[in-house]
């Protein structure tokens, strides 16, 4: 088990250094596979599971909620609800798009039903809804916290300006405030988060929980110019190989991984974890054998030279 001293805080929540992505549950991992991954993740010291109400509506025949349903079934069968931190999101489900108050109220109840729980630990606005003012939806999120349906709130896919506006409004009106931000952030995609958004998070003490932490699998190192990897994400990962930056990052990962006798994925996650404001990168595992490299993140300590090499390659 991971020692509790490695836990990080997000508001009142205490989370493990690696957040397990639930996007694959009910998609490329069926329920038995998903249960096995969830069991192994918890046995390995993890407690922070990330999903969304829309997962995996993009799959033909799915309508959204599949991942939450799998996680809810697992929680019910294991009886461990109070030992894990469940994060889910609102605003992208086909039936509940946007952040109108009525939409949020309907969506949260459906998420709670699927998750088979009476509270969500961390509830994200999945995408900012710029058709609304932050004063339109933050009071509803505050209501959910006061009602005990949600413990903490957070924002995914939001601009620095809107994040600032939301935090200011929450402070002025004494409402629940965002405690975390979930940006697209990894060694080959640094532009979205670094700079203004990261500065805003730092200034207000928010933790970042980056998604696509392994760039759709590219940063595992298994995709090479001559490789043929059978994966639902291989096409996306292969795009990075065609760029100068992608090749430089891969070479730097090769060097650092060899120096530490570590997996490429572990190094890529450790780089993220070493960045200012980052609390817990998200990575998903379709099979149990993909997990050890992810969980090893908390045991790998990159040197300043390692970080410099990776920073320069990915600049």
Buried (B, 14 or more C-beta within 10 A) or exposed (E): EBEEEEBBEBBEBEBBBBBBBBBBBBBBBEBEBBBBBBBBBBEBBBBBBBBBBBBBBEBEEBEBBBBBBBBBBBBEEBEBBEEBBBBBBBBBBEBBBBBBBEBBBBBBEBBBEBBBBEBBBBBBBBBBBEEBEBEEBBBBBBBBBEEEBBBBBBBBBBBBEBBBBBBEBBEEEEBBBBBBBBBBBBBBBBEBBBEEBBBBBEEBEBBBBBBBBBBBBBBBBBBEEEEEEEBEBBEBBBBBBEEEBBBBBBEBBEBBBEBBEBBBBBBBBBBBBBBEBBBBBBBBBBEBEBBBBBBBBBEBEBEEEBBEBBBEBBE
